[in-house]
């Protein structure tokens, strides 16, 4: 496995790059926008293709690199479903899995530092964001923080993991790089409390100054969405009503770009073809599934995903491959459901 821990000294942020092999798919956790050039250089040097970029929560001390990485690599952006960020490609919740080739992260909802805080468990290690730090815990006094919720997240989820589980946080201000669940249980001063009330009192009396970047970072991190205006202006978008009408005339092929787990959890639009986004370039290339489908059926490919971000990017990829009339379903499954569109359940 390829594992890299990178550090941004300005915000004391740790970023993690994971992949199962050289030449394979990669995933990045908690990227910082100022370091995007470095991430892309390292991905190139390791011969990796970035598939998913994940944030543990809406950060207040740095601007996320999710949007920049999406725009430069066409990766899938991932956050928790409680996140107030305007548009991300994929939203996850407790019990879900984030998967790429050879890598699978178990999703743990761990509110407290913020109401959208998540941790990600992978085998012998857990990426704890700002929920559990090395010899500390994330503050709970802004962004809908809640000390009681954090106590529950830490004591009833994270500290229930095996003692030897490695703890990789999103920040450290002392130079520590990794800890373990056993170490934090024994030596983390904020965890040496006898009750939830004692923990709440401790957290409510920290009296910390606001992060220096808070007024800039939070608004920026809530507006990471890719504008779909260019796709709309080119005539490459269909509203849900338009897609319904054209589908009845058998003039389009709906192509679902979402992961298998998303399809099983939320359902699919009837009659659609599944072609995961990470396989898009192969599928639209000469001889690929979607290229052949467009050629044989003579019908227009209409991509859809969860919110329209992946499908908007897919239109450009398809056009570059010569499928010039491809378009996408504006707003994705989210808009489809809001317009009264039905979804079929699968995998049950």
The 8 nearest C-alpha neighbors of each residue, nearest first, counted from 0:
[[1, 19, 20, 18, 2, 17, 21, 101],
 [2, 0, 18, 17, 19, 20, 3, 21],
 [3, 1, 17, 16, 0, 18, 4, 15],
 [2, 4, 16, 15, 5, 17, 1, 14],
 [5, 3, 15, 14, 13, 16, 2, 6],
 [4, 6, 14, 13, 15, 3, 7, 16],
 [7, 5, 13, 12, 8, 14, 11, 4],
 [8, 6, 12, 11, 9, 10, 13, 5],
 [7, 9, 11, 10, 6, 12, 13, 172],
 [10, 8, 7, 11, 12, 61, 6, 60],
 [9, 11, 12, 8, 7, 60, 61, 170],
 [12, 10, 8, 7, 170, 9, 171, 172],
 [13, 11, 170, 7, 10, 169, 6, 14],
 [12, 14, 6, 169, 170, 5, 4, 7],
 [15, 13, 5, 29, 30, 28, 4, 6],
 [14, 16, 4, 28, 27, 3, 5, 17],
 [17, 15, 27, 3, 26, 2, 28, 4],
 [18, 16, 2, 26, 25, 1, 27, 15],
 [19, 17, 25, 1, 20, 24, 0, 26],
 [18, 20, 0, 101, 1, 102, 23, 100],
 [21, 19, 23, 18, 0, 22, 1, 24],
 [20, 22, 23, 46, 45, 47, 19, 1],
 [23, 21, 46, 47, 20, 24, 45, 48],
 [24, 22, 47, 21, 20, 48, 25, 18],
 [23, 25, 48, 47, 100, 49, 18, 50],
 [26, 24, 18, 49, 17, 48, 50, 47],
 [25, 27, 51, 17, 16, 52, 49, 50],
 [26, 28, 16, 52, 15, 53, 17, 51],
 [27, 29, 53, 15, 14, 54, 30, 52],
 [30, 28, 54, 14, 53, 55, 31, 27],
 [29, 31, 64, 14, 63, 28, 32, 65],
 [32, 30, 64, 63, 34, 33, 62, 29],
 [64, 31, 33, 63, 34, 35, 62, 30],
 [32, 34, 31, 35, 64, 36, 62, 7],
 [35, 33, 37, 32, 31, 36, 38, 30],
 [36, 34, 38, 37, 32, 33, 39, 64],
 [35, 37, 39, 38, 34, 40, 33, 32],
 [36, 38, 40, 34, 35, 39, 41, 42],
 [39, 37, 35, 41, 40, 36, 42, 34],
 [38, 40, 42, 36, 41, 37, 43, 35],
 [39, 41, 37, 43, 38, 42, 36, 44],
 [42, 40, 44, 38, 43, 39, 45, 37],
 [43, 41, 47, 39, 45, 40, 44, 46],
 [42, 44, 46, 40, 41, 45, 47, 39],
 [45, 43, 41, 46, 42, 40, 47, 39],
 [44, 46, 42, 43, 47, 21, 41, 22],
 [47, 45, 22, 43, 44, 21, 42, 48],
 [48, 46, 42, 22, 23, 45, 24, 25],
 [47, 49, 24, 25, 50, 23, 42, 46],
 [48, 50, 25, 26, 24, 74, 51, 47],
 [49, 51, 74, 25, 26, 75, 24, 48],
 [52, 50, 75, 26, 74, 76, 49, 53],
 [53, 51, 27, 76, 26, 65, 77, 28],
 [54, 52, 77, 28, 78, 76, 29, 27],
 [53, 55, 29, 56, 78, 28, 77, 52],
 [54, 56, 117, 128, 116, 118, 29, 53],
 [57, 55, 116, 54, 115, 58, 117, 78],
 [58, 56, 220, 59, 217, 82, 54, 221],
 [57, 59, 60, 56, 61, 217, 216, 220],
 [60, 58, 213, 217, 216, 61, 212, 57],
 [61, 59, 212, 213, 210, 58, 10, 216],
 [62, 60, 216, 59, 63, 10, 58, 212],
 [63, 61, 216, 32, 220, 31, 219, 64],
 [62, 64, 31, 32, 65, 30, 220, 61],
 [32, 63, 65, 31, 30, 67, 66, 68],
 [66, 64, 68, 63, 67, 52, 69, 76],
 [67, 65, 69, 223, 68, 64, 70, 224],
 [66, 68, 70, 64, 69, 65, 71, 32],
 [67, 69, 71, 65, 70, 66, 72, 64],
 [70, 68, 73, 74, 66, 67, 72, 71],
 [69, 71, 67, 68, 73, 72, 66, 74],
 [70, 72, 68, 69, 73, 67, 74, 66],
 [71, 73, 74, 69, 68, 70, 49, 50],
 [74, 72, 69, 70, 71, 75, 312, 68],
 [73, 75, 50, 69, 51, 72, 49, 76],
 [74, 76, 51, 88, 50, 52, 77, 69],
 [77, 75, 52, 88, 87, 51, 53, 89],
 [76, 78, 53, 89, 90, 52, 87, 88],
 [79, 77, 90, 54, 53, 91, 80, 82],
 [80, 78, 91, 90, 81, 82, 92, 115],
 [79, 81, 90, 91, 82, 92, 78, 115],
 [82, 80, 115, 79, 83, 114, 92, 78],
 [83, 81, 115, 80, 84, 79, 78, 57],
 [82, 84, 221, 85, 81, 57, 115, 80],
 [85, 83, 221, 82, 222, 86, 220, 223],
 [84, 86, 222, 224, 221, 83, 223, 87],
 [87, 85, 224, 84, 223, 88, 306, 225],
 [86, 88, 76, 89, 77, 224, 78, 85],
 [89, 87, 76, 308, 75, 309, 77, 306],
 [88, 90, 77, 87, 76, 305, 91, 78],
 [89, 91, 80, 79, 78, 77, 88, 87],
 [92, 90, 79, 80, 95, 78, 89, 93],
 [91, 93, 95, 79, 80, 94, 108, 106],
 [92, 94, 108, 107, 106, 95, 91, 105],
 [93, 95, 106, 92, 107, 105, 96, 108],
 [96, 94, 106, 93, 92, 91, 105, 97],
 [95, 97, 105, 104, 106, 98, 103, 94],
 [98, 96, 104, 103, 105, 95, 99, 106],
 [99, 97, 103, 102, 96, 104, 100, 101],
 [98, 100, 102, 101, 24, 103, 97, 25],
 [99, 101, 102, 24, 98, 19, 23, 18],
 [100, 102, 19, 99, 103, 18, 98, 20],
 [103, 101, 99, 100, 98, 19, 18, 104],
 [102, 104, 98, 97, 96, 121, 99, 105],
 [105, 103, 121, 97, 120, 96, 119, 106],
 [106, 104, 96, 120, 119, 95, 121, 107],
 [105, 107, 119, 95, 93, 94, 96, 104],
 [108, 106, 93, 118, 117, 119, 109, 94],
 [107, 109, 117, 93, 110, 118, 92, 116],
 [108, 110, 152, 117, 116, 107, 118, 111],
 [111, 109, 114, 116, 113, 149, 148, 115],
 [149, 110, 112, 145, 148, 144, 113, 146],
 [111, 113, 139, 144, 137, 138, 130, 110],
 [114, 112, 144, 111, 142, 115, 116, 143],
 [113, 115, 110, 143, 116, 144, 111, 112],
 [116, 114, 81, 82, 113, 56, 110, 79],
 [117, 115, 56, 110, 113, 109, 114, 55],
 [118, 116, 108, 109, 55, 107, 56, 115],
 [117, 119, 127, 107, 126, 128, 106, 55],
 [120, 118, 106, 126, 105, 125, 104, 107],
 [119, 121, 125, 105, 104, 124, 126, 122],
 [122, 120, 104, 124, 125, 123, 105, 103],
 [121, 123, 124, 120, 125, 164, 104, 103],
 [122, 124, 164, 121, 165, 125, 163, 120],
 [125, 123, 165, 164, 121, 122, 166, 120],
 [124, 126, 120, 166, 119, 127, 121, 167],
 [127, 125, 167, 119, 118, 168, 128, 166],
 [126, 128, 118, 168, 131, 130, 125, 167],
 [129, 127, 169, 168, 55, 130, 126, 118],
 [128, 130, 137, 131, 169, 127, 132, 168],
 [131, 129, 137, 128, 127, 136, 112, 132],
 [130, 132, 136, 127, 129, 137, 135, 168],
 [133, 131, 135, 136, 168, 134, 129, 130],
 [132, 134, 135, 178, 131, 183, 171, 175],
 [135, 133, 187, 132, 183, 188, 186, 136],
 [134, 136, 132, 133, 187, 189, 131, 188],
 [137, 135, 131, 132, 130, 138, 129, 189],
 [136, 138, 129, 130, 112, 131, 139, 132],
 [137, 139, 112, 140, 136, 202, 144, 141],
 [140, 138, 144, 112, 145, 146, 141, 111],
 [139, 141, 144, 138, 145, 203, 142, 143],
 [142, 140, 144, 143, 139, 113, 138, 112],
 [143, 141, 113, 144, 114, 140, 112, 139],
 [144, 142, 113, 141, 114, 145, 140, 139],
 [143, 145, 139, 113, 112, 111, 141, 142],
 [144, 146, 111, 148, 139, 147, 149, 143],
 [145, 147, 149, 199, 148, 111, 139, 150],
 [148, 146, 150, 149, 145, 199, 151, 195],
 [147, 149, 111, 151, 145, 146, 150, 110],
 [111, 150, 148, 152, 146, 151, 147, 110],
 [151, 149, 147, 153, 152, 148, 154, 146],
 [150, 152, 148, 155, 149, 154, 153, 147],
 [153, 151, 109, 149, 156, 150, 155, 154],
 [152, 154, 157, 150, 151, 156, 155, 158],
 [153, 155, 158, 151, 150, 156, 152, 157],
 [156, 154, 151, 152, 153, 159, 158, 157],
 [157, 155, 152, 159, 153, 158, 154, 160],
 [156, 158, 153, 159, 160, 154, 155, 152],
 [157, 159, 154, 160, 156, 153, 180, 155],
 [158, 160, 156, 157, 155, 161, 154, 162],
 [159, 161, 158, 157, 162, 164, 156, 180],
 [162, 160, 164, 163, 159, 180, 158, 181],
 [161, 163, 181, 180, 164, 160, 179, 158],
 [162, 164, 161, 179, 165, 180, 181, 123],
 [165, 163, 123, 124, 179, 161, 162, 180],
 [164, 166, 124, 179, 178, 125, 123, 163],
 [167, 165, 178, 179, 125, 177, 124, 126],
 [166, 168, 126, 177, 127, 125, 165, 169],
 [169, 167, 127, 128, 132, 170, 126, 166],
 [168, 170, 128, 13, 12, 129, 127, 14],
 [171, 169, 12, 168, 11, 13, 172, 129],
 [170, 172, 173, 11, 174, 175, 12, 133],
 [171, 173, 174, 11, 170, 175, 12, 10],
 [174, 172, 175, 171, 176, 11, 133, 170],
 [173, 175, 172, 171, 176, 11, 170, 177],
 [176, 174, 173, 177, 171, 133, 172, 178],
 [177, 175, 174, 167, 178, 171, 168, 133],
 [178, 176, 167, 166, 175, 165, 179, 133],
 [177, 179, 166, 165, 133, 182, 167, 180],
 [180, 178, 165, 166, 182, 181, 164, 163],
 [179, 181, 162, 183, 182, 164, 184, 158],
 [180, 182, 162, 184, 179, 183, 185, 163],
 [183, 181, 185, 179, 184, 180, 186, 178],
 [184, 182, 187, 186, 180, 185, 181, 134],
 [183, 185, 181, 182, 186, 180, 187, 190],
 [186, 184, 182, 183, 187, 181, 191, 190],
 [185, 187, 183, 182, 188, 184, 134, 191],
 [186, 188, 134, 183, 190, 189, 135, 184],
 [189, 187, 190, 191, 186, 134, 135, 192],
 [190, 188, 187, 191, 135, 136, 192, 198],
 [189, 191, 188, 192, 187, 184, 183, 198],
 [190, 192, 188, 189, 193, 187, 185, 184],
 [193, 191, 190, 194, 197, 198, 189, 195],
 [192, 194, 197, 191, 195, 198, 196, 190],
 [195, 193, 197, 196, 192, 198, 199, 150],
 [194, 196, 198, 197, 199, 150, 147, 193],
 [197, 195, 199, 194, 198, 200, 147, 193],
 [196, 198, 200, 194, 195, 199, 192, 201],
 [197, 199, 195, 201, 196, 200, 192, 202],
 [200, 198, 196, 202, 146, 201, 197, 203],
 [199, 201, 203, 197, 198, 202, 196, 204],
 [202, 200, 198, 199, 204, 203, 197, 205],
 [203, 201, 199, 204, 200, 205, 198, 146],
 [204, 202, 200, 201, 205, 199, 140, 146],
 [203, 205, 202, 206, 201, 200, 199, 207],
 [204, 206, 207, 202, 203, 201, 138, 140],
 [207, 205, 204, 208, 203, 202, 140, 209],
 [206, 208, 205, 209, 138, 204, 210, 140],
 [209, 207, 210, 206, 211, 205, 140, 213],
 [208, 210, 211, 207, 213, 212, 141, 59],
 [209, 211, 213, 212, 60, 208, 59, 214],
 [212, 210, 213, 209, 60, 214, 208, 59],
 [213, 211, 60, 215, 210, 216, 214, 61],
 [212, 214, 59, 216, 210, 215, 60, 211],
 [215, 213, 212, 216, 217, 218, 211, 59],
 [214, 216, 213, 212, 217, 218, 219, 62],
 [217, 215, 62, 219, 213, 59, 61, 212],
 [216, 218, 220, 59, 219, 213, 215, 221],
 [219, 217, 221, 220, 216, 215, 222, 214],
 [220, 218, 216, 222, 221, 217, 215, 62],
 [219, 221, 217, 222, 218, 223, 216, 62],
 [220, 222, 84, 218, 219, 85, 223, 83],
 [223, 221, 219, 85, 220, 224, 84, 218],
 [222, 224, 66, 220, 221, 86, 85, 225],
 [225, 223, 86, 222, 85, 87, 226, 66],
 [224, 226, 227, 223, 308, 86, 66, 70],
 [225, 227, 228, 224, 229, 308, 230, 311],
 [226, 228, 230, 229, 225, 231, 311, 308],
 [229, 227, 231, 230, 226, 232, 233, 225],
 [230, 228, 232, 231, 227, 233, 226, 235],
 [229, 231, 233, 235, 227, 228, 232, 236],
 [232, 230, 228, 236, 234, 229, 233, 235],
 [233, 231, 229, 234, 230, 228, 235, 236],
 [232, 234, 230, 235, 231, 229, 236, 228],
 [235, 233, 231, 232, 236, 230, 326, 237],
 [234, 236, 326, 230, 233, 231, 327, 325],
 [237, 235, 327, 231, 326, 234, 329, 328],
 [238, 236, 328, 241, 329, 242, 327, 239],
 [237, 239, 241, 240, 329, 328, 242, 236],
 [238, 240, 242, 241, 335, 243, 237, 328],
 [241, 239, 243, 238, 242, 244, 237, 338],
 [240, 242, 238, 244, 243, 239, 237, 245],
 [243, 241, 239, 245, 240, 244, 246, 237],
 [244, 242, 246, 240, 241, 245, 239, 247],
 [243, 245, 241, 247, 246, 242, 240, 248],
 [246, 244, 248, 242, 247, 243, 250, 241],
 [247, 245, 249, 243, 248, 244, 251, 242],
 [246, 248, 245, 249, 244, 243, 250, 242],
 [247, 249, 245, 246, 250, 244, 251, 243],
 [250, 248, 246, 247, 251, 245, 298, 252],
 [251, 249, 298, 248, 245, 246, 299, 252],
 [252, 250, 299, 298, 246, 249, 300, 253],
 [251, 253, 300, 301, 299, 298, 254, 271],
 [252, 254, 271, 301, 302, 272, 300, 251],
 [253, 255, 302, 272, 271, 301, 273, 303],
 [254, 256, 273, 303, 257, 272, 304, 274],
 [257, 255, 275, 276, 304, 274, 303, 254],
 [258, 256, 304, 275, 255, 261, 276, 259],
 [259, 257, 261, 260, 275, 262, 256, 276],
 [258, 260, 262, 261, 263, 257, 275, 273],
 [259, 261, 263, 262, 258, 264, 96, 95],
 [262, 260, 264, 258, 259, 263, 265, 257],
 [261, 263, 266, 259, 260, 265, 264, 267],
 [264, 262, 260, 345, 261, 266, 346, 265],
 [263, 265, 261, 262, 266, 260, 344, 345],
 [266, 264, 262, 263, 261, 267, 344, 342],
 [265, 267, 344, 262, 343, 342, 263, 264],
 [268, 266, 342, 343, 262, 269, 344, 265],
 [267, 269, 342, 271, 343, 270, 341, 266],
 [270, 268, 271, 267, 343, 342, 341, 253],
 [269, 271, 268, 272, 253, 252, 267, 254],
 [272, 270, 253, 254, 269, 268, 255, 273],
 [271, 273, 254, 255, 253, 274, 270, 252],
 [274, 272, 255, 254, 275, 256, 271, 257],
 [273, 275, 256, 255, 272, 254, 276, 278],
 [276, 274, 256, 277, 257, 278, 258, 273],
 [275, 277, 256, 279, 278, 274, 257, 309],
 [276, 278, 275, 279, 50, 280, 74, 256],
 [279, 277, 276, 275, 281, 280, 282, 274],
 [280, 278, 282, 276, 281, 277, 283, 275],
 [281, 279, 283, 282, 278, 284, 316, 317],
 [280, 282, 284, 279, 278, 283, 287, 288],
 [281, 283, 287, 288, 279, 289, 280, 284],
 [284, 282, 290, 289, 287, 280, 281, 317],
 [285, 283, 287, 281, 282, 320, 280, 290],
 [284, 286, 287, 290, 283, 291, 320, 282],
 [285, 287, 291, 284, 290, 288, 282, 283],
 [288, 286, 282, 290, 284, 283, 285, 289],
 [287, 289, 282, 291, 290, 292, 286, 283],
 [288, 290, 292, 283, 282, 291, 287, 293],
 [291, 289, 283, 287, 293, 292, 288, 284],
 [290, 292, 294, 289, 288, 293, 295, 287],
 [291, 293, 289, 295, 294, 290, 296, 288],
 [292, 294, 290, 291, 297, 296, 295, 298],
 [295, 293, 291, 292, 297, 296, 290, 298],
 [294, 296, 292, 297, 293, 291, 298, 290],
 [295, 297, 298, 293, 292, 294, 291, 299],
 [298, 296, 293, 294, 295, 299, 292, 250],
 [297, 299, 251, 296, 250, 293, 252, 300],
 [298, 300, 251, 325, 252, 301, 324, 250],
 [299, 301, 325, 252, 251, 253, 302, 326],
 [302, 300, 327, 253, 326, 254, 252, 325],
 [303, 301, 327, 254, 310, 253, 255, 328],
 [302, 304, 310, 255, 328, 331, 327, 254],
 [305, 303, 331, 256, 257, 307, 310, 306],
 [304, 306, 332, 331, 333, 307, 89, 88],
 [307, 305, 331, 330, 333, 308, 304, 332],
 [308, 306, 331, 330, 310, 329, 304, 309],
 [307, 309, 311, 88, 310, 306, 312, 225],
 [310, 308, 312, 311, 307, 88, 313, 304],
 [309, 311, 313, 303, 302, 307, 312, 308],
 [312, 310, 308, 313, 314, 309, 307, 327],
 [311, 313, 309, 310, 314, 315, 308, 316],
 [314, 312, 310, 316, 311, 315, 317, 309],
 [313, 315, 317, 311, 312, 316, 326, 325],
 [314, 316, 318, 313, 317, 312, 319, 311],
 [317, 315, 313, 319, 318, 314, 320, 312],
 [318, 316, 320, 314, 322, 319, 315, 283],
 [317, 319, 323, 322, 315, 321, 320, 316],
 [318, 320, 316, 317, 321, 315, 322, 323],
 [321, 319, 317, 318, 284, 322, 283, 316],
 [320, 322, 318, 319, 323, 317, 284, 283],
 [323, 321, 318, 317, 320, 324, 325, 319],
 [322, 324, 318, 321, 325, 317, 319, 320],
 [323, 325, 322, 299, 326, 235, 318, 300],
 [326, 324, 300, 323, 314, 299, 322, 301],
 [327, 325, 235, 301, 236, 314, 302, 300],
 [328, 326, 302, 301, 236, 310, 303, 329],
 [329, 327, 237, 303, 331, 236, 238, 302],
 [328, 330, 238, 331, 307, 236, 237, 327],
 [329, 331, 307, 306, 334, 333, 328, 332],
 [332, 330, 306, 307, 305, 304, 303, 333],
 [331, 333, 335, 305, 334, 336, 306, 304],
 [332, 334, 331, 335, 336, 306, 305, 330],
 [335, 333, 330, 337, 332, 336, 331, 338],
 [336, 334, 332, 340, 338, 333, 337, 239],
 [335, 337, 340, 339, 338, 334, 333, 332],
 [336, 338, 334, 339, 335, 333, 340, 332],
 [339, 337, 335, 336, 340, 334, 239, 240],
 [340, 338, 336, 337, 341, 335, 334, 239],
 [339, 341, 336, 335, 338, 342, 337, 239],
 [342, 340, 339, 336, 343, 268, 335, 269],
 [343, 341, 268, 267, 266, 344, 269, 340],
 [342, 344, 266, 267, 269, 268, 345, 341],
 [343, 345, 266, 342, 267, 263, 346, 347],
 [346, 344, 263, 347, 266, 343, 262, 267],
 [345, 347, 263, 344, 262, 264, 266, 259],
 [346, 345, 344, 263, 264, 266, 343, 262]]
